[in-house]
Amino acid sequence: MAGKNFIMYGTDHCQYCMMAEQHIKAQGDTVTKYIVGRDVTKEEFTNIFPGVKTVPQIMLDGNHIGGYDNLTESYNKSLLNG
């Protein structure tokens, strides 16, 4: 079975972004990264995630998972496994 491909919006020097990427890859999944201010503008980020001011913001299959804590919690609850 192929792994999942997450989409992550973050910044270049975000520790939680790096940790999220490592966590996703450690589960055998992949991540496509978009850097705010380079790949997407801050305005585009705000339009995608209204009211959200922190990174990373992670999506899977069009569903917003949230940030790093939400990601690890979802894996721990096995919501993203299998």
C-alpha positions, 0 to 999 in steps of 0.5 A: 500500500502506498503511503499518504502524501501530506501537504504542509505550509510552513517557513524556512526556519520553523522548528515545528515544520522540520519536526512535522516533516520528519514525523511524516517521513518516519511513518513512511509517508511523504510531504509536499512543502509550500514555504509561506513568502516564497511558494505562497504569499501570506495573503494566499496562506490566510485565504487557505487557512482563515484565522490561522497565524501559525505554521506548520499547517498540514493537510491530507486529502483536502482535509485540514489536520492542523499543526504539529501537535494535531499531526502527532495526536492524529497518528497516535490515535491511529486516525492516519494509519492504514 
